[in-house]
Every structure is written in C-alpha cells, then in structure tokens.
Amino acid sequence: QVQLVESGGGLVQAGGSLRLSCAASGRTFSRYPMGWFRQAPGKEREFVGTMDYSGTKTDYADSVKGRFTISRDNAKNTVYLQMNSLKPEDTAVYYCGIRLRLFGSESRNIGAYDYWGQGTQVSVSS
C-alpha cells in the first residue's frame, strides 16, 4: 500500500493562511493524481481540490477556488495545500488521498482515491 502522512494543521484567525503537507511513500509518487478532502464535525467528507499525475492540471471546489492552491514537490515526495483567506467555515479535518491510476486524471470523487492520510485538524476562529 501507499502511506500518506499529513501535517501542518492548527489554529488560525479568519483571514489568515496555513499550508498543509502530505508526504507520500513510494518512488512512483509523481505518476499518480492526488486529492484533498475535508470533513467538518457532523458532516460528510467533501471535495476540496485535486491535481492530475503531472501536477499541471488542477480542480477546486467552488467554496475554496481562488483561496486554496495545490502544489507538489516530487523531490520531497510531498503534496501541499496552501490555504489563504481562511474562513471559519473552513474548519475541518483535512485529508489527502492518492488515486492509484498511473498517469491518471484529477478527480472530485472520493471513491476514486485508494489510500488516505490520517487527517490534520484545521480550526479557523471568527
């Protein structure tokens, strides 16, 4: 299996910024699409953003578009979620997932991802 380890969550004031990291195992990290999802208390896990295997094509939920940005550093085997202009409604546990499709496309569907990180808590105060 592929193991994902997330970090970077914490407490932040509304309007602030935070960068989440997702470190992936395996030498083929750069060949798979990745996704970020979040889950607020009492709610279902929802799509945040995704990118294809190349890291050049991305897609974001309307609620975060223009504020969040996905990037990757293949040398570090890490995917990032840069979160700017944070709002209280962004408060959730954030998860990264990997889609085990070589050279695959980005996907908004939670079922498209095969492995997940443990999640990292993001709390935004009003």
Secondary structure, DSSP 4 states (H G I P E B T S, - for coil): ---EEEE--EEEETT--EEEEEEE-STTGGGS-EEEEEE-TTS--EEEEEE-TTSS-EEE-TTTTTTEEEEEEGGGTEEEEEE-S--GGG-EEEEEEE---TTPPP---GGG--EE---EEEEEE-
